[in-house]
Amino acid sequence: MGIVNVTPDSFSDGGRFYSPQQAIEHGFALIEEGADLLDIGGESTRPGAMPVSEKEELARVLPVLEGLRECRAALSIDTQKPAVMRAALAAGADMVNDVNALQAPGALAAVAQSNAAVCLMHKQGDPQTMQQLSLYHDVVEEVKAFLQARVAAAIAAGIAPNRIVIDPGFGFGKNLEHNVALLRGLPSFKDLGVPLLAGLSRKSMLGKIAQLEVNERIHASVAAALLAVMKGAKIVRVHDVKATREALAIVNAVEGWSDD
Ligand code: HH2
């Protein structure tokens, strides 16, 4: 899953692809690099980010969805807002990626009324507060329990299990110790019976471990993506598609997995 951030303030590439044309070109470039899925987002979730209005978010993402509709990759909309979900699904999105796990009123229904896939992510707090909270007794068990409850809620709302993906939400209200425990504990998420997505690309946990600024984290990001795949992730959400693809080709060859 290649990341297309249509925002002025995303933590690693904010402002680089802010115009629809730049974002569309970036999406096509990521497909050339080997992305099967593009995640289009119009609101940054980095710590301290300011919320964006529904109108502004729609104005950012809809032209990009429109411009990428005929591309050969599947399209995901990264949003927490039910109105943005509905508009994006009507514009042809194949997946809703919700860092709020469809907890907003109307979000379950917005996805249930479509045939789209959904990614349910765990987070603690919101971008304004999430780095202050970080309270867990057993982070792996607590994140798993939350995701299990959200999978159950999605199924109860009429979303078939084969449309659901889960994500532990690296960096969302978790400190370095929690993030490392989650990566180490990734294999146990298999218990939930749905595919796992992992988003570690360029995140601060990598910077803290290897002492790297945000623009220096490609190698660490590739290592983290490989580890996540080897521990059971089926989708990795990345900025650096080419580098990740090349590294995954080696794992796939050794493990006898197919490239898709
Ligand atoms: N991380 C970010 C945004 N969306 N979605 C899922 N499912 N999993 C993640 O780990 C995840 C996500 C944050 O990364 P990025 O999009 O690069 O930055 P920003 O939120 O500042 O736009």
Residues whose N, C-alpha, C, O or C-beta is under 5 A from the ligand:
A	BS01	HH2	N5 D9 S10 F11 E43 S44 T45 R46 N97 C119 M121 D167 G169 F170 G199
